[in-house]
Amino acid sequence: MKRYALLFLFLVFLASCANDDDFGLESTQFVFSEQKWELTQMSGSVQNSETTGVEMEWQEYYIFSPEGTFVKSRTVGDELVEATGSFEVVEYENDLNHYLELTFETGNELAGNCTGDSKELLMYRSSTMISSLWMACDGPGLDYSLSKN
């Protein structure tokens, strides 16, 4: 009986030492490494209006660098438009989420925002998903997945 009790205590100890990733829970903290994020889903304000893949109005991706810069690329039909700029991870008081605040230096027309300026805000949902906050002001809902290179 003592063996089972010791085994149980050992398992409890191991479980308490494990981090959240060991149990499939994803971190909501941005990792600074070169990452490519591809647009995987668009949605509108009408319920069940999601589109994916080639059905989306445009194809798009971001490449974030560890130095805090980004490239955003959008293809609509045969037209390719690119933008560049810098980004930083921001947090807001009483909000557990992390956000990527992008400041566009070129290609401001690609900045998905509510104000028409050269900033864009993305919510870091997990280690494999970010979402645009453009939908908050009648823009499309845009979800991006981390590309497996």
N, C-alpha and C positions, 0 to 999 in steps of 0.2 A: 504494500500500500504506500510505503514511503517513496518507492521508486516512481509511482504514478504522480504523487504529489510533487516530487522534484521535477519530473518531466513537465508537468503542468506549469510550474513556476518558471522553468526554463523557457517554455513556449511563450508565456506572458511577457517575459523579459525580452525575448527576440522581437515580439510584435511591438513592444513599446519603443524599441530602438529603430525600427524600420521607418523610412520616410514615406510620405504620401504617394510618391510615384510607384512604390512597391505594390500598392494596392489599386493601381489604375487611376488614381486621382491626379488630375493634371494641374500643374502650376499655372498661376495667372501672372507670373512675373516674366517680363520679356528677357530673352537671352541675347546678349550682344555677340552675334556672329553673322557671317554673310548668310543671308536667308532670302529665298525667293518665295513669294506668296502669290498664288494665282486665284483669280476670281472664279468661284465655283458655283455661285448662286446669286441670282437677282430676284428681288421681289418688289411688288408695288404696294400701294395702300389698300388694294382690294384683297380680301382673304383668299388664299390658295392661288395667288398669281405668280408663284415661283417659276423661274426658268433656269435651266442649267445647260452646260455644254454649248454646242453650236446654236442652240435655240436662243441664247442670250443676245441682247441687242448689240453688245460688243464683247471683245475678249480683252483681258487686262491683267497685269501683274505688277508687283512691286519687288524691287531688290533692295534690301537694307544691308548696309555695311557696318562693321564693328566701329568704324570711325564716326558714326552718326549721320551718314548721308544716305540718300535713297535715289533710285531711278524708278519712275512710274511709266509704264508703257501701255498704250491702249490701241487696239486695232478695231476699226469699224469698216467692214467691207474690205477694200484694198488699201485703205488709208491708215498709216501708222503715225501716231503722235507720241512723243516722249516728253517727260518732265523730269527735272532734277531738283534737289534741295537737301535740306538737313532735317533731322528729326530728333526728338528727345522723348523720354518716357516721363509722363506726368501722372501725378496722383492728386485727387481732390479730397479735401477734408470730409470725413464721415462717409467715404466711398471706398470700398475694398478693391475696386477694379483698378487696373492699370491702363493707361491710354498712351498712344503714340501720337504726338502732336507734330505734324509735318509742316514745314515752312518751305514753300515753293520758291525757287530762284529762277527757274525757267518753266515754261509750259503751264502757267497759272490756270489756263482754261480746263485743265484736268483736275483741279482741286475741287473735290466734292464737299461742298459746305453750304451753310445757310446764309452766309454773309457776302459771298462774292469776292472775298479777299484771297490772299495767297496762303491761307492756312487750311489744314484738313485734320480732322480728329478721327482716329481709329481706336476701337475698344479691343484690347487684348483679352480674348475670351479664354484661351487655353494655349498650350504649347503648340497646337496645330491649327488654331482658328483665330482670325481677327475679323472685325466687322466695322463697316463705315457707319458713322452716326449721321450721315446725310439724310436718312429717312425721317429724322426728327422734324424736318421742315419740308416735307413732301417730296424729297428726293427719293431715288430708288434705294431699297435695302440691298446692300452689297456684302456678301460673305466671301472671305478669302481663306484658302487652306495652304498650309506650308507645303511646298513642293518637295518631293523626295528626289534629290539630285543623285 
